[in-house]
């Protein structure tokens, strides 16, 4: 996997994250990139982020019968 730049910190118009929030965001970002790369582009970025959130225990897994809110 290539080196991916992490999002810039404290971007204008967005509230500054606490150190704990930023660490979690970075973990989610890196994990989602790895998942998407491993899928050879089969997963959308949105799906990769959702899967990463499930893996990190931040979101409950969805079944095929559950409708996602978008």
ChimeraX attribute file (.defattr): number of C-alpha atoms within 10 A of each C-alpha:
attribute: neighborCount
match mode: 1-to-1
recipient: residues
	/A:1	7
	/A:2	7
	/A:3	5
	/A:4	9
	/A:5	7
	/A:6	10
	/A:7	10
	/A:8	6
	/A:9	11
	/A:10	10
	/A:11	9
	/A:12	7
	/A:13	6
	/A:14	8
	/A:15	9
	/A:16	12
	/A:17	12
	/A:18	9
	/A:19	9
	/A:20	9
	/A:21	11
	/A:22	13
	/A:23	12
	/A:24	15
	/A:25	15
	/A:26	14
	/A:27	15
	/A:28	22
	/A:29	18
	/A:30	16
	/A:31	19
	/A:32	22
	/A:33	19
	/A:34	15
	/A:35	18
	/A:36	20
	/A:37	15
	/A:38	12
	/A:39	12
	/A:40	8
	/A:41	11
	/A:42	11
	/A:43	15
	/A:44	11
	/A:45	14
	/A:46	11
	/A:47	14
	/A:48	23
	/A:49	20
	/A:50	19
	/A:51	23
	/A:52	23
	/A:53	20
	/A:54	15
	/A:55	15
	/A:56	14
	/A:57	10
	/A:58	13
	/A:59	12
	/A:60	12
	/A:61	13
	/A:62	12
	/A:63	8
	/A:64	7
	/A:65	6
	/A:66	8
	/A:67	8
	/A:68	8
	/A:69	4
	/A:70	3
